[in-house]
Every structure is written in structure tokens, then in C-alpha cells.
Amino acid sequence: MANNKDNRKMTVEEAGRMGGEQTAKTHDKEFYQEIGRKGGEATADSHGREFYEEIGRKGGEATSDSHDREFYQEIGRQGGEARSDSDGRDGKMSREEAGRKGGEARARQRDNS
């Protein structure tokens, strides 16, 4: 095992950090995008729909546990604004209003659980 600056054996964490720093010096953004794409494809090939549903559910629960009503209202508002900026009105509920209502509904759901 390699030694660190203090002449003692490196921990796995230290070795990983140093290896990551060296790799970052020699590779560009496209390299990391490519390995990310390949990893995503490999994961998709080895897992079915249930896997993604489960991690989505867990992520949603973790987010819900760590955020309050105002958080959901704000992201709903921002999502609605982003959607309304991207296209014109088509006679349906505005994207902003839909985002606001969705944020409020999610906040109510969280308050009731």
C-alpha cells in the first residue's frame, strides 16, 4: 500500500481522493459524461421498472421528510413559471397555476400524514 505525506499507510478514502484528483487532471467534462451515460445504460439493462419505482418512492419520502409546505409551494410555483415561459396559453389551466396547485396539494398531503 502507498504511503501518504506523513509516511504512514494511506486509508482507502485518501487513496480514492488522490486517484480522483489525478483523474480529474487528465480528463475533461465529456469523459465524465460518457462514463455517466455508460453507467446509466448498464443500470437500466440490469434493473426493471420496479427498481426505479422503488428508488423514486424512497427519494420522494426522503425529500418529503426534509422539506416543509413552503418548499413544495415554491418548487410548484417555479415549475409553473418555467412551463409558462416555454410556450403560449392554449385555453387550459396555466402551468403556473397547475404548479401552484400541485405544490399546495402535496403540502396538504404531507400535513395529513
A tleap script that builds the chain and sets N, CA, C and O, in Angstrom:
source leaprc.protein.ff14SB
mol = sequence {
  NMET ALA ASN ASN LYS ASP ASN ARG LYS MET
  THR VAL GLU GLU ALA GLY ARG MET GLY GLY
  GLU GLN THR ALA LYS THR HIE ASP LYS GLU
  PHE TYR GLN GLU ILE GLY ARG LYS GLY GLY
  GLU ALA THR ALA ASP SER HIE GLY ARG GLU
  PHE TYR GLU GLU ILE GLY ARG LYS GLY GLY
  GLU ALA THR SER ASP SER HIE ASP ARG GLU
  PHE TYR GLN GLU ILE GLY ARG GLN GLY GLY
  GLU ALA ARG SER ASP SER ASP GLY ARG ASP
  GLY LYS MET SER ARG GLU GLU ALA GLY ARG
  LYS GLY GLY GLU ALA ARG ALA ARG GLN ARG
  ASP ASN CSER
}
set mol.1.N position { 0.847 -1.178 0.000 }
set mol.1.CA position { 0.000 0.000 0.000 }
set mol.1.C position { 0.892 1.239 0.000 }
set mol.1.O position { 1.966 1.240 0.600 }
set mol.2.N position { 0.447 2.272 -0.663 }
set mol.2.CA position { 1.225 3.515 -0.765 }
set mol.2.C position { 1.200 4.274 0.550 }
set mol.2.O position { 0.328 4.083 1.398 }
set mol.3.N position { 2.189 5.138 0.684 }
set mol.3.CA position { 2.270 5.968 1.872 }
set mol.3.C position { 1.774 7.369 1.559 }
set mol.3.O position { 1.850 7.823 0.418 }
set mol.4.N position { 1.264 8.055 2.583 }
set mol.4.CA position { 0.832 9.438 2.389 }
set mol.4.C position { 1.948 10.386 2.804 }
set mol.4.O position { 3.077 9.959 3.047 }
set mol.5.N position { 1.629 11.671 2.885 }
set mol.5.CA position { 2.637 12.692 3.202 }
set mol.5.C position { 3.282 12.492 4.572 }
set mol.5.O position { 4.435 12.873 4.775 }
set mol.6.N position { 2.548 11.896 5.510 }
set mol.6.CA position { 3.069 11.676 6.868 }
set mol.6.C position { 3.839 10.362 6.978 }
set mol.6.O position { 4.189 9.931 8.077 }
set mol.7.N position { 4.099 9.729 5.835 }
set mol.7.CA position { 4.843 8.471 5.765 }
set mol.7.C position { 4.128 7.333 6.500 }
set mol.7.O position { 4.767 6.441 7.057 }
set mol.8.N position { 2.811 7.379 6.491 }
set mol.8.CA position { 2.042 6.259 7.028 }
set mol.8.C position { 1.156 5.732 5.905 }
set mol.8.O position { 0.948 6.413 4.900 }
set mol.9.N position { 0.639 4.529 6.075 }
set mol.9.CA position { -0.175 3.934 5.026 }
set mol.9.C position { -1.424 4.777 4.787 }
set mol.9.O position { -2.046 5.280 5.722 }
set mol.10.N position { -1.768 4.915 3.521 }
set mol.10.CA position { -2.960 5.685 3.147 }
set mol.10.C position { -4.217 4.899 3.466 }
set mol.10.O position { -4.250 3.673 3.356 }
set mol.11.N position { -5.235 5.617 3.858 }
set mol.11.CA position { -6.532 4.987 4.013 }
set mol.11.C position { -7.151 4.819 2.633 }
set mol.11.O position { -6.703 5.434 1.666 }
set mol.12.N position { -8.163 4.000 2.547 }
set mol.12.CA position { -8.868 3.821 1.282 }
set mol.12.C position { -9.446 5.157 0.830 }
set mol.12.O position { -9.438 5.476 -0.359 }
set mol.13.N position { -9.945 5.931 1.782 }
set mol.13.CA position { -10.509 7.248 1.463 }
set mol.13.C position { -9.450 8.170 0.851 }
set mol.13.O position { -9.701 8.830 -0.157 }
set mol.14.N position { -8.279 8.209 1.461 }
set mol.14.CA position { -7.196 9.050 0.927 }
set mol.14.C position { -6.783 8.607 -0.469 }
set mol.14.O position { -6.596 9.437 -1.359 }
set mol.15.N position { -6.644 7.311 -0.660 }
set mol.15.CA position { -6.242 6.794 -1.972 }
set mol.15.C position { -7.300 7.117 -3.025 }
set mol.15.O position { -6.965 7.490 -4.149 }
set mol.16.N position { -8.569 6.974 -2.664 }
set mol.16.CA position { -9.644 7.291 -3.598 }
set mol.16.C position { -9.677 8.761 -3.967 }
set mol.16.O position { -9.876 9.120 -5.127 }
set mol.17.N position { -9.481 9.605 -2.969 }
set mol.17.CA position { -9.470 11.042 -3.218 }
set mol.17.C position { -8.315 11.409 -4.134 }
set mol.17.O position { -8.492 12.159 -5.094 }
set mol.18.N position { -7.130 10.882 -3.838 }
set mol.18.CA position { -5.966 11.206 -4.660 }
set mol.18.C position { -6.130 10.678 -6.087 }
set mol.18.O position { -5.757 11.353 -7.046 }
set mol.19.N position { -6.685 9.482 -6.226 }
set mol.19.CA position { -6.928 8.933 -7.555 }
set mol.19.C position { -7.937 9.766 -8.324 }
set mol.19.O position { -7.780 9.996 -9.524 }
set mol.20.N position { -8.966 10.215 -7.635 }
set mol.20.CA position { -9.964 11.072 -8.271 }
set mol.20.C position { -9.387 12.397 -8.703 }
set mol.20.O position { -9.736 12.909 -9.767 }
set mol.21.N position { -8.512 12.961 -7.896 }
set mol.21.CA position { -7.867 14.226 -8.260 }
set mol.21.C position { -6.969 14.052 -9.481 }
set mol.21.O position { -6.946 14.915 -10.359 }
set mol.22.N position { -6.233 12.948 -9.545 }
set mol.22.CA position { -5.374 12.689 -10.705 }
set mol.22.C position { -6.211 12.504 -11.959 }
set mol.22.O position { -5.880 13.037 -13.017 }
set mol.23.N position { -7.287 11.752 -11.840 }
set mol.23.CA position { -8.164 11.520 -12.994 }
set mol.23.C position { -8.750 12.842 -13.479 }
set mol.23.O position { -8.821 13.081 -14.685 }
set mol.24.N position { -9.167 13.695 -12.561 }
set mol.24.CA position { -9.750 14.989 -12.938 }
set mol.24.C position { -8.748 15.860 -13.680 }
set mol.24.O position { -9.135 16.672 -14.520 }
set mol.25.N position { -7.475 15.701 -13.379 }
set mol.25.CA position { -6.443 16.492 -14.072 }
set mol.25.C position { -6.265 16.057 -15.521 }
set mol.25.O position { -5.879 16.862 -16.368 }
set mol.26.N position { -6.543 14.795 -15.808 }
set mol.26.CA position { -6.258 14.266 -17.143 }
set mol.26.C position { -7.497 14.073 -18.018 }
set mol.26.O position { -7.361 13.740 -19.196 }
set mol.27.N position { -8.709 14.273 -17.472 }
set mol.27.CA position { -9.932 14.053 -18.253 }
set mol.27.C position { -10.832 15.280 -18.205 }
set mol.27.O position { -10.827 16.043 -17.239 }
set mol.28.N position { -11.604 15.450 -19.278 }
set mol.28.CA position { -12.488 16.606 -19.392 }
set mol.28.C position { -13.944 16.236 -19.086 }
set mol.28.O position { -14.257 15.099 -18.732 }
set mol.29.N position { -14.799 17.212 -19.233 }
set mol.29.CA position { -16.229 17.047 -18.947 }
set mol.29.C position { -16.838 15.914 -19.774 }
set mol.29.O position { -17.647 15.139 -19.265 }
set mol.30.N position { -16.455 15.818 -21.034 }
set mol.30.CA position { -17.005 14.785 -21.912 }
set mol.30.C position { -16.688 13.377 -21.405 }
set mol.30.O position { -17.506 12.467 -21.542 }
set mol.31.N position { -15.507 13.200 -20.824 }
set mol.31.CA position { -15.134 11.905 -20.258 }
set mol.31.C position { -16.121 11.506 -19.170 }
set mol.31.O position { -16.609 10.376 -19.153 }
set mol.32.N position { -16.413 12.429 -18.265 }
set mol.32.CA position { -17.321 12.131 -17.166 }
set mol.32.C position { -18.750 11.939 -17.665 }
set mol.32.O position { -19.490 11.120 -17.120 }
set mol.33.N position { -19.143 12.681 -18.691 }
set mol.33.CA position { -20.473 12.487 -19.264 }
set mol.33.C position { -20.587 11.100 -19.887 }
set mol.33.O position { -21.613 10.433 -19.748 }
set mol.34.N position { -19.548 10.677 -20.562 }
set mol.34.CA position { -19.556 9.369 -21.214 }
set mol.34.C position { -19.620 8.234 -20.196 }
set mol.34.O position { -20.398 7.296 -20.372 }
set mol.35.N position { -18.816 8.301 -19.135 }
set mol.35.CA position { -18.880 7.210 -18.156 }
set mol.35.C position { -20.209 7.246 -17.403 }
set mol.35.O position { -20.715 6.199 -16.999 }
set mol.36.N position { -20.773 8.425 -17.211 }
set mol.36.CA position { -22.092 8.517 -16.597 }
set mol.36.C position { -23.161 7.901 -17.481 }
set mol.36.O position { -24.044 7.198 -16.989 }
set mol.37.N position { -23.091 8.158 -18.786 }
set mol.37.CA position { -24.047 7.584 -19.735 }
set mol.37.C position { -23.936 6.058 -19.743 }
set mol.37.O position { -24.945 5.354 -19.705 }
set mol.38.N position { -22.701 5.557 -19.793 }
set mol.38.CA position { -22.492 4.106 -19.808 }
set mol.38.C position { -23.004 3.475 -18.513 }
set mol.38.O position { -23.621 2.410 -18.541 }
set mol.39.N position { -22.752 4.121 -17.398 }
set mol.39.CA position { -23.239 3.589 -16.126 }
set mol.39.C position { -24.756 3.581 -16.067 }
set mol.39.O position { -25.355 2.630 -15.564 }
set mol.40.N position { -25.380 4.630 -16.576 }
set mol.40.CA position { -26.837 4.684 -16.611 }
set mol.40.C position { -27.424 3.601 -17.489 }
set mol.40.O position { -28.431 2.988 -17.136 }
set mol.41.N position { -26.794 3.358 -18.641 }
set mol.41.CA position { -27.271 2.300 -19.536 }
set mol.41.C position { -27.106 0.928 -18.893 }
set mol.41.O position { -27.998 0.085 -18.993 }
set mol.42.N position { -25.981 0.700 -18.237 }
set mol.42.CA position { -25.748 -0.586 -17.586 }
set mol.42.C position { -26.766 -0.815 -16.472 }
set mol.42.O position { -27.269 -1.926 -16.303 }
set mol.43.N position { -27.067 0.231 -15.716 }
set mol.43.CA position { -28.055 0.116 -14.646 }
set mol.43.C position { -29.433 -0.176 -15.233 }
set mol.43.O position { -30.154 -1.036 -14.727 }
set mol.44.N position { -29.799 0.532 -16.291 }
set mol.44.CA position { -31.093 0.321 -16.931 }
set mol.44.C position { -31.206 -1.098 -17.475 }
set mol.44.O position { -32.280 -1.697 -17.417 }
set mol.45.N position { -30.110 -1.643 -18.003 }
set mol.45.CA position { -30.128 -3.003 -18.549 }
set mol.45.C position { -30.289 -4.055 -17.460 }
set mol.45.O position { -30.849 -5.122 -17.711 }
set mol.46.N position { -29.812 -3.770 -16.266 }
set mol.46.CA position { -29.820 -4.792 -15.214 }
set mol.46.C position { -30.976 -4.649 -14.221 }
set mol.46.O position { -31.146 -5.510 -13.358 }
set mol.47.N position { -31.768 -3.588 -14.325 }
set mol.47.CA position { -32.880 -3.382 -13.392 }
set mol.47.C position { -34.160 -3.129 -14.158 }
set mol.47.O position { -34.154 -2.533 -15.234 }
set mol.48.N position { -35.244 -3.587 -13.592 }
set mol.48.CA position { -36.548 -3.389 -14.211 }
set mol.48.C position { -37.265 -2.170 -13.666 }
set mol.48.O position { -36.717 -1.401 -12.876 }
set mol.49.N position { -38.497 -2.014 -14.104 }
set mol.49.CA position { -39.328 -0.877 -13.716 }
set mol.49.C position { -39.482 -0.775 -12.199 }
set mol.49.O position { -39.455 0.324 -11.644 }
set mol.50.N position { -39.643 -1.909 -11.534 }
set mol.50.CA position { -39.857 -1.914 -10.081 }
set mol.50.C position { -38.689 -1.263 -9.343 }
set mol.50.O position { -38.888 -0.570 -8.345 }
set mol.51.N position { -37.479 -1.487 -9.833 }
set mol.51.CA position { -36.299 -0.893 -9.215 }
set mol.51.C position { -36.407 0.631 -9.217 }
set mol.51.O position { -36.184 1.284 -8.198 }
set mol.52.N position { -36.754 1.186 -10.379 }
set mol.52.CA position { -36.847 2.640 -10.499 }
set mol.52.C position { -38.028 3.193 -9.718 }
set mol.52.O position { -37.947 4.292 -9.169 }
set mol.53.N position { -39.124 2.446 -9.663 }
set mol.53.CA position { -40.264 2.882 -8.851 }
set mol.53.C position { -39.877 2.940 -7.377 }
set mol.53.O position { -40.239 3.882 -6.672 }
set mol.54.N position { -39.154 1.949 -6.922 }
set mol.54.CA position { -38.748 1.894 -5.519 }
set mol.54.C position { -37.781 3.013 -5.155 }
set mol.54.O position { -37.946 3.650 -4.115 }
set mol.55.N position { -36.771 3.266 -5.991 }
set mol.55.CA position { -35.836 4.340 -5.652 }
set mol.55.C position { -36.521 5.701 -5.765 }
set mol.55.O position { -36.190 6.624 -5.021 }
set mol.56.N position { -37.469 5.831 -6.686 }
set mol.56.CA position { -38.234 7.076 -6.777 }
set mol.56.C position { -39.088 7.295 -5.533 }
set mol.56.O position { -39.168 8.410 -5.016 }
set mol.57.N position { -39.725 6.227 -5.054 }
set mol.57.CA position { -40.545 6.323 -3.848 }
set mol.57.C position { -39.681 6.693 -2.644 }
set mol.57.O position { -40.047 7.569 -1.860 }
set mol.58.N position { -38.541 6.030 -2.499 }
set mol.58.CA position { -37.651 6.324 -1.377 }
set mol.58.C position { -37.129 7.759 -1.440 }
set mol.58.O position { -37.060 8.446 -0.421 }
set mol.59.N position { -36.765 8.202 -2.635 }
set mol.59.CA position { -36.290 9.577 -2.786 }
set mol.59.C position { -37.369 10.585 -2.465 }
set mol.59.O position { -37.106 11.601 -1.821 }
set mol.60.N position { -38.584 10.310 -2.912 }
set mol.60.CA position { -39.706 11.194 -2.601 }
set mol.60.C position { -39.985 11.264 -1.113 }
set mol.60.O position { -40.256 12.338 -0.578 }
set mol.61.N position { -39.918 10.124 -0.444 }
set mol.61.CA position { -40.139 10.109 1.006 }
set mol.61.C position { -39.039 10.873 1.733 }
set mol.61.O position { -39.318 11.635 2.660 }
set mol.62.N position { -37.791 10.672 1.317 }
set mol.62.CA position { -36.681 11.377 1.966 }
set mol.62.C position { -36.817 12.883 1.772 }
set mol.62.O position { -36.583 13.656 2.701 }
set mol.63.N position { -37.195 13.299 0.561 }
set mol.63.CA position { -37.386 14.726 0.293 }
set mol.63.C position { -38.534 15.266 1.125 }
set mol.63.O position { -38.436 16.347 1.707 }
set mol.64.N position { -39.618 14.513 1.179 }
set mol.64.CA position { -40.787 14.938 1.945 }
set mol.64.C position { -40.454 15.084 3.432 }
set mol.64.O position { -40.940 16.000 4.096 }
set mol.65.N position { -39.636 14.190 3.937 }
set mol.65.CA position { -39.261 14.248 5.352 }
set mol.65.C position { -38.390 15.449 5.679 }
set mol.65.O position { -38.381 15.922 6.815 }
set mol.66.N position { -37.657 15.944 4.689 }
set mol.66.CA position { -36.701 17.012 4.977 }
set mol.66.C position { -37.145 18.388 4.484 }
set mol.66.O position { -36.396 19.355 4.620 }
set mol.67.N position { -38.355 18.497 3.913 }
set mol.67.CA position { -38.834 19.786 3.412 }
set mol.67.C position { -40.235 20.078 3.927 }
set mol.67.O position { -41.000 19.170 4.251 }
set mol.68.N position { -40.552 21.360 3.995 }
set mol.68.CA position { -41.850 21.767 4.521 }
set mol.68.C position { -42.785 22.231 3.409 }
set mol.68.O position { -42.438 22.199 2.229 }
set mol.69.N position { -43.956 22.654 3.807 }
set mol.69.CA position { -45.006 23.091 2.885 }
set mol.69.C position { -44.509 24.191 1.943 }
set mol.69.O position { -44.791 24.159 0.745 }
set mol.70.N position { -43.779 25.150 2.479 }
set mol.70.CA position { -43.295 26.263 1.662 }
set mol.70.C position { -42.369 25.780 0.546 }
set mol.70.O position { -42.380 26.332 -0.554 }
set mol.71.N position { -41.578 24.762 0.826 }
set mol.71.CA position { -40.687 24.209 -0.190 }
set mol.71.C position { -41.491 23.722 -1.394 }
set mol.71.O position { -41.165 24.038 -2.538 }
set mol.72.N position { -42.545 22.949 -1.127 }
set mol.72.CA position { -43.347 22.407 -2.219 }
set mol.72.C position { -44.115 23.494 -2.952 }
set mol.72.O position { -44.281 23.427 -4.170 }
set mol.73.N position { -44.578 24.483 -2.225 }
set mol.73.CA position { -45.254 25.590 -2.888 }
set mol.73.C position { -44.280 26.346 -3.798 }
set mol.73.O position { -44.641 26.730 -4.911 }
set mol.74.N position { -43.078 26.552 -3.338 }
set mol.74.CA position { -42.088 27.291 -4.115 }
set mol.74.C position { -41.662 26.516 -5.361 }
set mol.74.O position { -41.582 27.096 -6.444 }
set mol.75.N position { -41.387 25.220 -5.228 }
set mol.75.CA position { -40.985 24.484 -6.425 }
set mol.75.C position { -42.159 24.351 -7.401 }
set mol.75.O position { -41.955 24.311 -8.614 }
set mol.76.N position { -43.364 24.285 -6.881 }
set mol.76.CA position { -44.530 24.275 -7.753 }
set mol.76.C position { -44.655 25.584 -8.512 }
set mol.76.O position { -44.941 25.593 -9.710 }
set mol.77.N position { -44.441 26.682 -7.817 }
set mol.77.CA position { -44.516 27.998 -8.453 }
set mol.77.C position { -43.427 28.130 -9.516 }
set mol.77.O position { -43.691 28.577 -10.632 }
set mol.78.N position { -42.209 27.740 -9.164 }
set mol.78.CA position { -41.096 27.842 -10.118 }
set mol.78.C position { -41.322 26.950 -11.333 }
set mol.78.O position { -41.034 27.347 -12.462 }
set mol.79.N position { -41.833 25.759 -11.103 }
set mol.79.CA position { -42.120 24.867 -12.225 }
set mol.79.C position { -43.191 25.447 -13.127 }
set mol.79.O position { -43.091 25.379 -14.352 }
set mol.80.N position { -44.202 26.009 -12.521 }
set mol.80.CA position { -45.254 26.632 -13.316 }
set mol.80.C position { -44.736 27.799 -14.125 }
set mol.80.O position { -45.096 27.957 -15.291 }
set mol.81.N position { -43.907 28.609 -13.527 }
set mol.81.CA position { -43.331 29.747 -14.251 }
set mol.81.C position { -42.451 29.279 -15.398 }
set mol.81.O position { -42.503 29.839 -16.492 }
set mol.82.N position { -41.653 28.268 -15.155 }
set mol.82.CA position { -40.771 27.758 -16.205 }
set mol.82.C position { -41.587 27.225 -17.377 }
set mol.82.O position { -41.240 27.450 -18.536 }
set mol.83.N position { -42.667 26.521 -17.072 }
set mol.83.CA position { -43.513 25.993 -18.138 }
set mol.83.C position { -44.218 27.114 -18.893 }
set mol.83.O position { -44.327 27.065 -20.118 }
set mol.84.N position { -44.691 28.111 -18.175 }
set mol.84.CA position { -45.423 29.178 -18.854 }
set mol.84.C position { -44.485 30.017 -19.715 }
set mol.84.O position { -44.921 30.607 -20.704 }
set mol.85.N position { -43.213 30.080 -19.359 }
set mol.85.CA position { -42.243 30.809 -20.170 }
set mol.85.C position { -41.913 30.059 -21.459 }
set mol.85.O position { -41.437 30.661 -22.421 }
set mol.86.N position { -42.165 28.740 -21.484 }
set mol.86.CA position { -41.726 27.946 -22.623 }
set mol.86.C position { -42.739 27.889 -23.758 }
set mol.86.O position { -42.358 27.589 -24.890 }
set mol.87.N position { -44.013 28.167 -23.501 }
set mol.87.CA position { -44.989 28.128 -24.583 }
set mol.87.C position { -46.186 29.020 -24.248 }
set mol.87.O position { -46.310 29.507 -23.125 }
set mol.88.N position { -47.057 29.228 -25.224 }
set mol.88.CA position { -48.203 30.112 -25.044 }
set mol.88.C position { -49.361 29.406 -24.375 }
set mol.88.O position { -49.328 28.197 -24.149 }
set mol.89.N position { -50.379 30.176 -24.062 }
set mol.89.CA position { -51.592 29.629 -23.440 }
set mol.89.C position { -52.406 28.912 -24.498 }
set mol.89.O position { -52.488 29.355 -25.643 }
set mol.90.N position { -53.006 27.803 -24.104 }
set mol.90.CA position { -53.793 27.012 -25.043 }
set mol.90.C position { -55.210 26.777 -24.539 }
set mol.90.O position { -55.844 25.795 -24.923 }
set mol.91.N position { -55.717 27.664 -23.685 }
set mol.91.CA position { -57.068 27.524 -23.166 }
set mol.91.C position { -57.163 26.637 -21.938 }
set mol.91.O position { -58.240 26.500 -21.357 }
set mol.92.N position { -56.064 26.038 -21.536 }
set mol.92.CA position { -56.054 25.171 -20.364 }
set mol.92.C position { -55.551 25.961 -19.163 }
set mol.92.O position { -55.141 27.114 -19.296 }
set mol.93.N position { -55.587 25.339 -18.001 }
set mol.93.CA position { -55.056 25.958 -16.799 }
set mol.93.C position { -53.604 26.340 -17.053 }
set mol.93.O position { -52.855 25.584 -17.671 }
set mol.94.N position { -53.211 27.511 -16.576 }
set mol.94.CA position { -51.823 27.927 -16.783 }
set mol.94.C position { -50.877 26.973 -16.077 }
set mol.94.O position { -51.236 26.349 -15.078 }
set mol.95.N position { -49.679 26.866 -16.598 }
set mol.95.CA position { -48.681 25.983 -15.988 }
set mol.95.C position { -48.349 26.463 -14.576 }
set mol.95.O position { -48.133 25.661 -13.667 }
set mol.96.N position { -48.313 27.782 -14.410 }
set mol.96.CA position { -48.016 28.336 -13.097 }
set mol.96.C position { -49.094 27.939 -12.095 }
set mol.96.O position { -48.793 27.535 -10.972 }
set mol.97.N position { -50.354 28.060 -12.515 }
set mol.97.CA position { -51.450 27.698 -11.617 }
set mol.97.C position { -51.420 26.205 -11.303 }
set mol.97.O position { -51.643 25.803 -10.161 }
set mol.98.N position { -51.141 25.377 -12.326 }
set mol.98.CA position { -51.046 23.938 -12.095 }
set mol.98.C position { -49.912 23.613 -11.132 }
set mol.98.O position { -50.067 22.761 -10.258 }
set mol.99.N position { -48.779 24.284 -11.284 }
set mol.99.CA position { -47.651 24.064 -10.383 }
set mol.99.C position { -47.977 24.481 -8.960 }
set mol.99.O position { -47.637 23.787 -8.002 }
set mol.100.N position { -48.644 25.630 -8.833 }
set mol.100.CA position { -49.035 26.110 -7.501 }
set mol.100.C position { -49.999 25.129 -6.845 }
set mol.100.O position { -49.830 24.763 -5.682 }
set mol.101.N position { -51.016 24.705 -7.603 }
set mol.101.CA position { -51.993 23.764 -7.051 }
set mol.101.C position { -51.338 22.443 -6.686 }
set mol.101.O position { -51.667 21.846 -5.661 }
set mol.102.N position { -50.406 21.981 -7.524 }
set mol.102.CA position { -49.696 20.745 -7.213 }
set mol.102.C position { -48.867 20.871 -5.949 }
set mol.102.O position { -48.837 19.957 -5.125 }
set mol.103.N position { -48.195 22.003 -5.798 }
set mol.103.CA position { -47.405 22.233 -4.579 }
set mol.103.C position { -48.281 22.295 -3.342 }
set mol.103.O position { -47.930 21.755 -2.294 }
set mol.104.N position { -49.423 22.958 -3.470 }
set mol.104.CA position { -50.345 23.046 -2.330 }
set mol.104.C position { -50.924 21.679 -1.988 }
set mol.104.O position { -51.034 21.329 -0.813 }
set mol.105.N position { -51.296 20.903 -3.008 }
set mol.105.CA position { -51.849 19.571 -2.764 }
set mol.105.C position { -50.823 18.683 -2.083 }
set mol.105.O position { -51.158 17.933 -1.166 }
set mol.106.N position { -49.581 18.763 -2.526 }
set mol.106.CA position { -48.529 17.940 -1.916 }
set mol.106.C position { -48.285 18.364 -0.475 }
set mol.106.O position { -48.046 17.525 0.394 }
set mol.107.N position { -48.345 19.652 -0.227 }
set mol.107.CA position { -48.159 20.140 1.138 }
set mol.107.C position { -49.290 19.654 2.036 }
set mol.107.O position { -49.054 19.258 3.178 }
set mol.108.N position { -50.530 19.684 1.519 }
set mol.108.CA position { -51.670 19.184 2.311 }
set mol.108.C position { -51.512 17.698 2.588 }
set mol.108.O position { -51.777 17.230 3.695 }
set mol.109.N position { -51.078 16.964 1.573 }
set mol.109.CA position { -50.870 15.530 1.741 }
set mol.109.C position { -49.827 15.263 2.822 }
set mol.109.O position { -49.982 14.357 3.640 }
set mol.110.N position { -48.781 16.051 2.815 }
set mol.110.CA position { -47.718 15.899 3.812 }
set mol.110.C position { -48.234 16.236 5.209 }
set mol.110.O position { -47.898 15.556 6.179 }
set mol.111.N position { -49.055 17.294 5.312 }
set mol.111.CA position { -49.604 17.705 6.604 }
set mol.111.C position { -50.532 16.640 7.188 }
set mol.111.O position { -50.636 16.509 8.408 }
set mol.112.N position { -51.203 15.885 6.328 }
set mol.112.CA position { -52.162 14.879 6.783 }
set mol.112.C position { -51.516 13.545 7.116 }
set mol.112.O position { -52.187 12.661 7.649 }
set mol.113.N position { -50.237 13.373 6.818 }
set mol.113.CA position { -49.595 12.081 7.092 }
set mol.113.C position { -48.847 12.090 8.402 }
set mol.113.O position { -48.252 11.082 8.780 }
savepdb mol mol.pdb
quit
